[in-house]
Amino acid sequence: FFVLSGLVIAYTTDVKDKDLKQYSFHRFTRLYSVIIPALIFTIIADILGNNIVPQNYNGWWYNNAPLWEQVIHGLTLSSQWLYQNFRIGTNGPWWSLSYEAAYYILFGVFFFMTSKKKFMILIPLCLLFGISVMLLFPIWLLGVWTYKQIRENALPQRYAWLCAVTPPLIYIAFLWMNIPDTLLIITKLMLGENFVNYTLAFSDEFIWNYIIAQLICFHLIGVATRTKCSQKDISEKISKLIRWYAGATFTIYIIHYPALQLIDSIIPESINTLPRHGILFLSVLVFCFLFAELSERRLKWFR
């Protein structure tokens, strides 16, 4: 997620956003065109679901914090800043938007401000965002590096297939060898379990995350290099279809969890497990695509 984000932002600053004002406006509207309706939905869905089947909301996956607190953390995207680990109701995926907003701000200040005074701004910002957020910032910057490699055709053509295919195979092998769990155990032994669990929070697997990030980078570079030399262009019809599906991914990501919780509370428990899971999966996916029509796909209107 962060590698792709860094890649896309590097592209926009190279091609579209020519100054800090334009960059800030585009980043703000891209986020808030989805965040505002998603936050409203999360709050309403949690209230409804909690009233229908309270036991579905009785666990770590639901933060029954006061409404004002959820709204402030949700709208400011500060749920993970200042060493916090605040969950927006059932919306666990919201954590990454707190990281994302921080990276947008840091990159914008560094990229568009030319004065040496920018470091007087960057240092307090890094302290504000905290160690858990900053720990994954190099991964986001790897996305910026990936874009530059793709733009400059840095990878020789003869290595394209190797770079495209090898990283997924390495990833599968590492999972088979249980590398993620091993690295997490080592991290806890070195830094202390409480520090890793509560201070690092969503960055607790940062060593494994760095490995995944590098695999993703080389995979994307390999695929991009290979497709650039392809003699066969994707048809306009297929291209539009891909863009249409891609145009709902942010919405799917940020509302799928509260939607799952709510719909799970509505679907009768008497239905057999497999059909019930199928109904749950499809209904959430359809709902997310419908919701995208009211949020993500209305970005131009919102701007």
C-alpha positions in Angstrom: 0.0 0.0 0.0 2.7 2.5 1.0 5.0 1.6 -1.9 2.1 2.2 -4.4 1.2 5.4 -2.6 4.8 6.8 -2.8 4.9 5.8 -6.5 1.7 7.6 -7.3 2.6 10.7 -5.4 6.0 10.8 -7.1 4.2 10.6 -10.5 1.7 13.4 -9.6 4.5 15.7 -8.5 6.4 15.0 -11.7 3.5 15.4 -14.0 0.7 17.3 -12.4 1.4 19.1 -9.2 3.8 22.0 -9.9 3.7 23.9 -6.6 2.8 23.3 -2.9 -0.6 24.9 -3.2 -1.7 22.6 -6.0 -0.1 19.6 -4.4 -1.9 20.3 -1.0 -5.2 20.8 -2.7 -5.1 17.6 -4.6 -3.9 15.5 -1.6 -6.5 17.1 0.7 -9.4 16.5 -1.7 -8.3 13.0 -2.7 -8.4 12.0 1.0 -11.5 13.9 2.2 -13.8 13.1 -0.7 -13.7 9.6 0.7 -12.9 10.2 4.4 -15.9 12.4 5.2 -18.6 9.9 3.9 -16.6 6.9 5.2 -16.5 8.4 8.7 -20.2 9.1 8.7 -20.9 5.6 7.5 -18.6 4.0 10.1 -20.3 5.8 13.0 -23.8 5.0 11.7 -23.0 1.3 10.9 -21.4 0.8 14.3 -24.4 2.2 16.1 -26.9 0.1 14.1 -24.8 -3.1 14.3 -24.2 -2.7 18.0 -28.0 -2.3 18.6 -28.8 -5.4 16.5 -26.2 -7.8 17.8 -24.2 -6.3 20.6 -21.9 -9.4 21.0 -20.5 -8.8 17.6 -19.0 -5.6 18.9 -17.8 -6.9 22.2 -14.0 -7.2 21.5 -10.7 -5.5 20.6 -12.0 -4.9 17.1 -14.5 -2.2 18.3 -13.5 1.0 20.1 -16.6 2.3 21.9 -15.0 5.7 22.5 -17.1 8.9 22.7 -18.5 10.2 19.4 -16.6 13.5 19.6 -13.3 11.7 20.0 -13.9 9.5 17.0 -14.9 12.4 14.9 -11.8 14.5 15.8 -9.4 11.6 15.3 -11.2 10.6 12.1 -11.2 14.0 10.5 -7.7 15.1 11.5 -6.3 11.7 10.6 -4.3 11.8 13.8 -5.3 8.4 15.3 -1.7 7.1 15.2 0.2 10.4 15.8 1.9 11.3 19.1 2.4 7.6 20.0 -1.4 7.0 20.0 -3.1 3.9 18.8 -6.7 5.0 18.5 -9.2 2.9 16.6 -12.1 4.6 14.8 -15.0 2.3 16.0 -14.6 -0.9 14.1 -12.7 0.7 11.3 -9.3 -0.9 11.8 -7.9 0.1 8.3 -8.2 3.8 9.2 -4.8 3.5 10.9 -3.0 3.6 7.6 -4.6 6.9 6.6 -3.0 8.5 9.6 0.4 7.3 8.3 -0.6 8.3 4.7 -1.5 11.9 5.7 1.8 12.2 7.6 3.8 11.1 4.5 1.9 13.5 2.2 2.8 16.4 4.5 6.5 15.4 5.0 7.0 14.8 1.2 5.2 18.1 0.3 7.3 20.2 2.7 10.6 18.5 1.5 9.8 18.5 -2.2 8.3 22.0 -2.7 10.1 24.1 -0.1 13.5 25.2 -1.2 14.7 27.1 1.8 16.9 25.4 4.4 14.2 26.4 6.9 12.2 23.5 5.7 14.2 21.3 8.1 13.0 23.5 11.0 9.5 22.4 9.9 10.3 18.7 9.2 11.9 17.9 12.6 8.9 19.0 14.7 6.6 17.2 12.3 8.6 14.0 12.7 8.3 14.3 16.5 4.6 15.0 16.2 3.9 11.9 14.0 5.9 9.7 16.3 8.2 6.7 15.9 5.5 4.2 14.7 4.6 6.4 11.8 8.2 7.4 10.9 9.4 3.8 11.1 7.5 2.9 7.9 8.3 6.2 6.0 11.3 4.6 4.2 8.8 2.1 2.7 6.8 5.0 1.3 10.0 6.6 -0.1 10.8 3.3 -1.8 7.7 3.9 -3.9 9.2 7.3 -4.9 12.4 5.5 -5.9 10.4 2.9 -7.8 8.7 5.6 -9.9 12.1 7.1 -10.8 13.4 3.7 -11.9 10.4 3.1 -14.1 10.5 6.6 -15.6 14.2 6.4 -16.4 14.0 2.8 -17.8 16.8 1.9 -15.3 16.2 -1.8 -15.5 17.7 -3.6 -18.6 15.1 -5.4 -20.6 16.8 -8.8 -20.2 16.1 -8.7 -16.4 12.5 -7.6 -16.7 10.9 -11.1 -16.4 13.3 -12.0 -13.5 12.3 -8.9 -11.5 8.6 -9.5 -12.2 8.5 -13.2 -11.3 11.1 -13.7 -8.6 9.7 -11.4 -5.8 6.3 -13.3 -5.5 8.2 -16.6 -5.4 10.5 -15.3 -2.7 7.4 -14.0 -0.8 5.8 -17.4 -0.9 9.0 -19.1 0.2 9.4 -16.7 3.2 5.8 -17.4 4.3 6.4 -21.2 4.0 9.5 -20.7 6.2 7.4 -18.7 8.7 9.8 -15.8 8.4 7.2 -13.1 9.4 6.6 -14.7 12.8 10.3 -15.4 13.4 11.2 -11.8 12.7 8.4 -10.5 15.0 9.7 -12.8 17.8 13.2 -11.5 17.3 11.9 -7.9 17.3 10.1 -8.4 20.6 13.2 -10.0 22.2 15.4 -7.1 21.1 13.0 -4.2 21.8 10.7 -5.6 24.5 7.2 -6.9 24.0 5.4 -4.0 25.5 7.3 -1.5 23.4 6.6 -3.5 20.2 2.9 -4.1 21.0 1.9 -0.7 22.3 4.4 1.9 21.1 5.1 0.5 17.6 1.5 -0.8 17.3 0.8 -1.2 13.5 4.6 -0.9 12.8 5.4 -3.9 15.0 6.4 -6.0 11.9 8.6 -3.3 10.4 11.5 -5.6 9.5 9.1 -7.9 7.5 7.4 -4.8 6.0 10.8 -3.7 4.7 11.3 -7.0 3.0 7.8 -7.0 1.4 8.4 -3.4 0.3 11.6 -4.3 -1.6 10.0 -7.3 -3.2 7.0 -5.1 -4.3 9.4 -2.5 -5.7 11.4 -4.9 -7.9 8.2 -6.6 -9.0 6.6 -3.3 -10.1 9.8 -2.3 -11.9 10.0 -5.6 -13.7 6.3 -5.5 -14.8 6.6 -1.9 -16.0 9.8 -2.6 -17.9 8.2 -5.7 -19.5 5.0 -3.9 -20.5 6.8 -1.0 -22.0 8.4 -3.2 -24.6 5.1 -5.1 -25.3 3.9 -4.9 -28.9 0.3 -5.4 -27.9 -1.6 -2.5 -26.4 -4.6 -3.0 -24.1 -7.8 -2.2 -25.8 -9.7 1.0 -24.8 -12.6 -1.0 -23.6 -10.5 -3.2 -21.2 -8.5 -0.1 -20.1 -11.8 1.7 -19.1 -12.9 -1.4 -17.2 -9.7 -1.6 -15.3 -9.9 2.1 -14.4 -13.5 1.7 -13.3 -12.6 -1.1 -10.9 -9.5 0.8 -9.7 -11.7 3.8 -9.1 -13.4 2.1 -6.1 -10.3 0.6 -4.4 -9.9 3.4 -1.8 -13.6 3.1 -0.9 -13.4 -0.6 -0.6 -10.3 -0.4 1.6 -11.7 2.2 4.0 -15.3 1.0 4.6 -15.2 -2.8 4.1 -14.5 -3.5 7.8 -17.5 -1.6 9.3 -19.6 -2.9 6.4 -18.6 -6.5 7.2 -19.5 -6.0 10.9 -22.9 -4.5 10.1 -23.9 -7.0 7.4 -22.7 -9.9 9.6 -25.1 -8.6 12.3 -28.0 -8.5 9.8 -27.5 -11.9 8.0 -29.2 -14.7 10.1 -26.8 -17.0 11.9 -29.0 -20.0 10.9 -27.6 -20.0 7.4 -24.9 -22.6 6.7 -21.3 -21.3 7.1 -20.1 -21.4 3.5 -23.3 -19.8 1.9 -23.3 -17.2 4.7 -19.7 -16.3 4.0 -20.5 -16.1 0.3 -23.4 -13.8 0.9 -21.4 -11.7 3.3 -18.5 -11.3 0.9 -20.6 -10.4 -2.2 -23.0 -8.1 -0.3 -20.1 -6.1 1.2 -18.3 -5.9 -2.2 -21.5 -4.7 -4.0 -22.1 -2.2 -1.2 -18.6 -0.8 -1.5 -19.0 -0.3 -5.2 -22.3 1.5 -4.7 -20.7 3.6 -1.9 -17.8 4.5 -4.3 -20.4 6.2 -6.6 -21.2 8.6 -3.7 -17.6 9.3 -2.7 -14.5 8.3 -4.7 -16.1 8.7 -8.1 -17.4 12.2 -7.2 -13.9 13.5 -6.7 -14.1 16.1 -9.6 -17.4 17.4 -8.2 -15.9 17.5 -4.7 -13.0 19.5 -5.9 
